[in-house]
Amino acid sequence: MTRYRAAGGGEGAIREAVATAGRSVLIAGLTVVISLLGLFAMGLTYLYGVALAAIIAVLVVMAAAITLLPALLGFAGPRIERLRLPGRRRSSGGAFAARWSRAVQRRPWTAAIAGALVLLALASPVTGLRLGFPDAGNDRAETTTRQAFDLMTAHFGAGANGPLVVVAPAAAAAGVAETIGRDPGVASVAPPQLNPAGDTALVLATPTTSPEATATEDLLARLRDGRLGEEVVIGGRTAQAVDQAQATADRLPLFIGGVVGLSLLLLLVAFRSVTVALKAAALNLFSVGAAYGVVALLAQGGWAGQLVGIDTATPVPPFIPVIMFATLFGLSMDYEVFLLSRVREAWLGGRSTSRAVTEGLTRTAGVISAAAAIMVVVFGALALSPEVFLKLIGIGLATAVLVDATIVRMVLVPAVMQLLGERSWWMPRWLDRIVPHTELEAPALSRA
């Protein structure tokens, strides 16, 4: 819609909007789809439905943006401008963005270093991020689950809220129970219970610590080191939570690497620049890292957690970093595509890289800011939920979007591209011949 108005309205404006902004929508939407497809690589089956529903929604919006919206604009014609709300002048936001961009570009090293330090400071708590499923001890004090947890802890010990279920051959059950009982992390061991066939025994072991405690994870690792025998397996809700957290942590680098790699290829095709693609991926990872850092800080409790109602140190459910990365990387790439498509268009039109950055930032600042503001409000509303995991997801997503639309797009992108200059558009000749040509800009644009 912004591109349509900038072109002056009419059928020609519709064609230009579809040929330029419509292509940007396709590239941006595909990056979101790639991020969501990465959820299938995690092997978390309960996320498959979420990923599929989100992908379908994105595809529907993409199709509507390049078919239904142009058709509606054609039907409405000039009448669409009659309902515009009164307000400040159209150019005021663009003028501020232009002045801001020039100020950043005059001191690119200062802006780049300051922006990077802010992102690193926000991301620094991520080293303390611990994946796991919170137990009922993290629920609000007025809930019955928390009260039952506290009663169990007071009368039977914290480990009674999540005993380990050990399955062993009947012949070895007594020895297994004795070995488990000697571990200092075990409070008690129940007598083995045989199955009706009499060949398998069930042993319940109660840890001395709560289900979410790090010491309980260490206990589980010790009991699984082979001392109990190869035929002995340990399960139960506590073991299941530990196993899922570990499996997610092991697959997370593969998930992130796959999404980033495919997004790099898509950006390479879209902007025909190795430098732009690498810069976009690096800055988007900075945004996600800052979000992870904020989530880790809140989950630690303390003064930050208490601001949103998290009083005790809480492990972060393993699906939260996965969902956050898929969502945030897609959104960050959306903003990157809309900004850089206008920058490259200005550059192809004959502007220098410095001037093209100023022009691109001026033309997209309003759209990106409005989109980011909507997402911050939507995600931030989750902080009002009584559920801890919803608080963490909401605040983490809102923080990342805010950081991405301000520090990354308004500071780091213009500063880095100013420092790179014409090297921003570097593309080896051999790679240029291989990569298919798919321009996001007006077809008439060219550059010697």
RONU-630683 format. One line per field, with one value per residue (C-alpha): residue in one letter; x, y, z. Coordinates in steps of 0.02 Angstrom, whole numbers, padded with zeros to 5 digits. Each point is the difference from the previous one (the first is absolute). Layout:
! residues N
type <- (A:...) .
east <- (X:...) .
north <- (Y:...) .
up <- (Z:...) .
END
This chain:
! residues 448
type <- (M:T:R:Y:R:A:A:G:G:G:E:G:A:I:R:E:A:V:A:T:A:G:R:S:V:L:I:A:G:L:T:V:V:I:S:L:L:G:L:F:A:M:G:L:T:Y:L:Y:G:V:A:L:A:A:I:I:A:V:L:V:V:M:A:A:A:I:T:L:L:P:A:L:L:G:F:A:G:P:R:I:E:R:L:R:L:P:G:R:R:R:S:S:G:G:A:F:A:A:R:W:S:R:A:V:Q:R:R:P:W:T:A:A:I:A:G:A:L:V:L:L:A:L:A:S:P:V:T:G:L:R:L:G:F:P:D:A:G:N:D:R:A:E:T:T:T:R:Q:A:F:D:L:M:T:A:H:F:G:A:G:A:N:G:P:L:V:V:V:A:P:A:A:A:A:A:G:V:A:E:T:I:G:R:D:P:G:V:A:S:V:A:P:P:Q:L:N:P:A:G:D:T:A:L:V:L:A:T:P:T:T:S:P:E:A:T:A:T:E:D:L:L:A:R:L:R:D:G:R:L:G:E:E:V:V:I:G:G:R:T:A:Q:A:V:D:Q:A:Q:A:T:A:D:R:L:P:L:F:I:G:G:V:V:G:L:S:L:L:L:L:L:V:A:F:R:S:V:T:V:A:L:K:A:A:A:L:N:L:F:S:V:G:A:A:Y:G:V:V:A:L:L:A:Q:G:G:W:A:G:Q:L:V:G:I:D:T:A:T:P:V:P:P:F:I:P:V:I:M:F:A:T:L:F:G:L:S:M:D:Y:E:V:F:L:L:S:R:V:R:E:A:W:L:G:G:R:S:T:S:R:A:V:T:E:G:L:T:R:T:A:G:V:I:S:A:A:A:A:I:M:V:V:V:F:G:A:L:A:L:S:P:E:V:F:L:K:L:I:G:I:G:L:A:T:A:V:L:V:D:A:T:I:V:R:M:V:L:V:P:A:V:M:Q:L:L:G:E:R:S:W:W:M:P:R:W:L:D:R:I:V:P:H:T:E:L:E:A:P:A:L:S:R:A) .
east <- (00000:00143:00079:-00168:-00021:00181:-00031:-00147:-00145:-00086:00029:00181:00030:-00080:00114:00153:-00050:-00023:00162:00102:-00081:-00092:00165:00068:-00153:00036:00182:-00042:-00140:00113:00127:-00137:-00052:00181:00014:-00161:00051:00151:-00118:-00023:00188:-00009:-00097:-00123:-00162:-00111:00068:-00043:-00180:00053:00129:-00120:-00139:00119:00073:-00174:-00046:00158:-00033:-00179:00057:00133:-00128:-00122:00134:00036:-00176:-00142:00077:00040:-00175:-00079:00107:-00059:-00182:00020:00103:00024:-00142:00119:00080:-00164:00007:00177:00010:00058:00168:00174:00075:00055:00179:00033:00047:00105:00090:00047:00061:00106:00080:00030:00078:00118:00049:00042:00095:00107:00067:-00018:00133:-00076:-00175:00055:00100:-00136:-00136:00105:00038:-00185:-00043:00144:-00055:-00177:00062:00128:-00120:-00028:00150:-00107:-00148:-00055:-00124:-00125:-00182:-00050:-00086:-00148:00116:00005:-00188:-00083:-00017:-00191:-00017:-00045:00143:00126:-00081:00002:00183:00047:-00093:00088:00167:-00031:-00055:00089:00142:00013:00040:-00168:-00077:00091:00065:00105:-00080:00129:-00041:00115:-00001:-00079:00157:00104:-00132:00062:00179:-00056:-00104:00147:00121:-00121:-00028:00187:00006:00006:-00126:-00135:-00112:-00089:-00033:-00164:00002:-00001:-00172:-00012:-00111:-00131:00122:00131:00143:00010:00007:-00045:00103:-00048:00148:-00033:00137:00050:-00030:-00146:-00039:00069:00159:00170:00047:-00142:00069:00171:-00076:-00086:00164:00091:-00132:00011:00189:-00014:00015:-00177:00022:-00043:-00175:-00052:-00092:-00054:-00157:-00138:-00053:00161:00111:-00109:00019:00189:00012:-00105:00100:00162:-00066:-00057:00167:00092:-00107:-00010:00167:-00054:-00168:00080:00133:-00126:-00117:00143:00078:-00161:-00039:00174:-00033:-00167:00077:00141:-00127:-00102:00139:00142:00128:00099:00037:-00182:-00053:00136:-00033:-00187:00023:00128:-00106:-00155:00096:00050:-00185:-00045:00148:-00061:-00172:00075:00101:-00154:-00094:00147:00009:-00185:00005:00136:-00126:00081:-00043:-00035:-00111:-00097:-00050:-00107:-00050:00138:00063:00108:00133:-00094:00064:-00056:-00112:00099:-00133:00014:00171:-00058:-00162:00087:00135:-00122:-00110:00135:00115:-00147:-00058:00176:00025:-00165:00063:00168:-00078:-00114:00142:00134:-00116:-00023:00185:00049:-00131:00074:00175:-00052:-00075:00173:00016:00155:-00014:00000:-00141:-00095:00002:-00069:-00136:-00046:-00009:-00104:-00127:-00019:00020:-00186:-00055:00126:-00034:-00188:00017:00121:-00111:-00147:00105:00073:-00176:-00063:00148:00014:-00180:00056:00098:-00167:-00033:00017:00092:00190:00036:-00119:00084:00171:-00057:-00093:00137:00136:-00090:-00047:00178:00072:-00121:00033:00188:-00007:-00104:00105:00179:00021:-00098:00028:00179:00098:-00063:00039:00163:00064:-00051:00083:00160:-00009:-00043:-00007:00066:-00176:-00048:00146:-00040:00131:-00023:-00006:-00137:-00094:-00011:-00068:-00128:-00167:-00055:-00150:-00008:-00100:00010:-00094:00040:00055:00142:00177:00175:00159) .
north <- (00000:00119:-00036:00028:00171:00047:-00037:00120:-00122:-00070:-00157:00043:00014:-00170:-00080:00083:-00051:-00182:-00001:00070:-00014:-00156:-00086:00056:-00077:-00166:-00003:00054:-00128:-00138:00039:-00020:-00165:-00060:00044:-00093:-00152:-00012:-00052:-00168:-00029:00009:-00163:00077:-00074:00114:00148:-00073:00061:00174:00010:-00063:00120:00148:-00046:-00010:00168:00081:-00074:00063:00175:-00004:-00052:00133:00136:-00029:-00045:00058:00165:00062:-00049:00095:00152:-00008:-00006:00142:00114:00177:-00024:-00095:00165:00074:-00095:00052:00056:00178:00017:00064:00032:-00150:00058:00030:-00181:-00014:00162:-00062:-00166:00093:00110:-00150:-00101:00141:00022:-00185:00000:00149:-00104:-00180:-00075:00079:-00057:-00176:-00025:00074:-00106:-00158:00031:00021:-00163:-00092:00066:-00062:-00169:-00028:-00087:-00137:-00093:-00037:-00065:-00171:-00103:-00104:-00012:00102:-00101:00054:00090:00142:00022:00146:-00020:00007:-00148:-00172:-00078:00108:-00034:-00189:00012:00093:-00126:-00146:00086:00039:-00176:-00115:00101:00095:-00156:-00078:00117:-00093:-00175:-00096:-00155:-00140:-00157:-00150:-00188:-00087:-00098:00158:00111:-00018:00042:00148:00069:-00019:00087:00145:00020:00024:00155:00158:00084:-00129:00027:-00168:-00152:-00095:-00191:-00074:-00041:-00148:-00006:-00140:-00105:00014:00040:00190:00113:00182:00102:00176:00108:00166:00131:00119:00150:00067:-00059:00160:00010:-00017:-00127:-00112:00005:-00047:-00145:-00064:00009:-00099:-00136:-00017:-00019:-00189:-00049:-00068:-00112:00015:-00072:00130:00154:00156:00097:00100:00181:00069:-00105:00041:00187:-00015:-00106:00120:00150:-00088:-00056:00177:00074:-00126:00039:00188:00039:-00106:00089:00173:-00045:-00070:00149:00126:-00094:-00008:00182:00049:-00084:00089:00169:-00035:-00027:00151:00130:-00078:00045:-00115:00144:00049:-00180:-00031:00167:-00032:-00174:00063:00147:-00109:-00123:00146:00043:-00179:-00009:00157:-00079:-00159:00104:00092:-00164:-00074:00154:-00007:-00188:00024:00091:00140:00182:-00025:-00151:00080:00142:-00123:-00114:-00133:-00014:-00156:-00065:-00094:-00113:00053:-00128:-00068:00045:00186:00032:-00102:00097:00165:-00031:-00055:00152:00131:-00050:00008:00170:00070:-00056:00083:00168:-00030:-00039:00152:00116:-00069:-00016:00189:00028:-00108:00081:00171:-00068:-00075:00170:00078:00057:-00034:-00132:00136:00096:-00160:-00051:00169:-00009:-00180:00035:00155:-00093:-00153:00069:00034:-00170:-00097:00104:-00024:-00187:-00017:00101:-00116:-00154:00072:00035:-00173:-00093:00113:-00041:-00178:00069:00024:-00187:-00093:-00142:00016:-00071:00125:00143:-00056:-00023:00167:00106:-00086:00026:00180:00041:-00075:00092:00165:-00025:-00052:00150:00126:-00050:-00116:00089:00179:-00012:-00154:-00018:00179:00002:-00166:00039:00171:-00085:-00127:00126:-00074:-00164:-00026:-00066:-00118:-00154:-00114:-00015:-00189:00004:00135:-00117:-00142:00092:00026:00179:00050:00189:00081:00170:00083:-00094:00159:00031:-00043:00047:00007) .
up <- (00000:00039:-00170:-00086:00078:-00036:-00184:-00005:-00012:-00153:-00103:-00031:00187:00027:-00128:00075:00177:-00050:-00101:00144:00171:-00056:-00036:00167:00083:-00087:00054:00178:00012:-00063:00136:00130:-00079:00003:00184:00041:-00103:00115:00140:-00087:00013:00190:00015:00125:-00063:00104:-00100:-00170:00005:00054:-00139:-00135:00052:00002:-00171:-00076:00076:-00073:-00172:00002:00046:-00136:-00130:00057:-00007:-00185:-00059:00111:00057:-00177:-00055:00144:-00039:-00180:00055:00125:-00111:00066:00124:00115:00052:00062:00165:00047:00180:00032:00083:-00018:-00168:-00101:-00012:00184:00039:-00156:00037:00173:-00071:-00128:00132:00112:-00141:-00046:00183:00015:-00164:00053:00146:-00058:00114:00155:-00047:-00046:00160:00111:-00081:00012:00183:00041:-00087:00084:00170:-00030:-00061:00139:00123:-00130:00071:00152:-00101:00065:-00098:00096:00048:00154:00136:00104:00120:-00126:-00004:00086:00188:-00006:-00120:00065:-00099:00091:00168:-00031:-00055:00159:00110:-00084:00021:00183:00048:-00122:-00077:-00163:-00100:00042:-00130:-00140:00041:-00126:-00074:-00021:-00099:00024:-00024:00150:00040:00016:00080:00179:-00047:-00106:00143:00120:-00120:-00028:00187:00031:-00110:00107:-00115:00038:00152:-00004:-00109:00001:00001:-00177:-00072:-00119:-00153:-00015:-00103:00137:-00118:00017:00152:00028:00123:00055:00055:00087:-00026:00138:-00114:-00101:-00179:-00080:00104:-00083:00133:-00059:-00177:00068:00096:-00157:-00095:00136:00005:-00188:-00007:-00012:00182:00003:-00151:-00184:00020:00130:-00064:00093:-00043:00080:-00022:00072:-00113:-00149:00031:00015:-00158:-00102:00057:-00046:-00169:-00040:00052:-00111:-00153:00024:-00089:-00149:-00005:00008:-00128:-00123:00011:-00014:-00146:-00102:00040:-00060:-00167:-00017:00039:-00121:-00139:00052:00019:-00101:00133:00111:00120:00020:00032:00131:00085:00009:00076:00127:00058:00013:00108:00111:00021:00045:00120:00088:00020:00071:00122:00063:00022:00096:00112:00041:00032:00130:00111:00097:-00031:-00186:00022:00141:-00117:-00097:00143:-00007:00178:-00007:-00118:-00137:-00139:-00174:-00088:-00148:-00129:00041:-00083:-00151:-00024:00034:-00129:-00135:00031:00026:-00142:-00121:00064:-00002:-00178:-00046:00061:-00084:-00168:00001:00048:-00115:-00149:00003:00031:-00148:-00109:00036:-00031:-00167:-00042:00006:00182:00100:00136:00133:-00081:-00042:00183:00052:-00130:00041:00186:-00031:-00106:00112:00176:00019:-00063:00104:00156:-00015:-00028:00145:00117:-00036:00034:00161:00066:-00049:00072:00152:00047:00038:00148:00088:-00002:00165:-00089:00012:-00173:-00081:00092:-00063:-00179:-00006:00077:-00099:-00166:00040:00050:-00159:-00114:00089:-00008:-00182:-00055:00096:00034:-00150:-00138:00057:00063:-00052:-00179:-00055:00098:-00070:-00178:00013:00056:-00140:-00134:-00175:00071:00067:-00172:-00026:-00101:-00082:-00187:00003:00132:-00095:-00149:00106:00106:-00091:-00031:00104:00023:00139:-00084:-00140:-00162:-00089:00123:-00051:00049:-00103) .
END
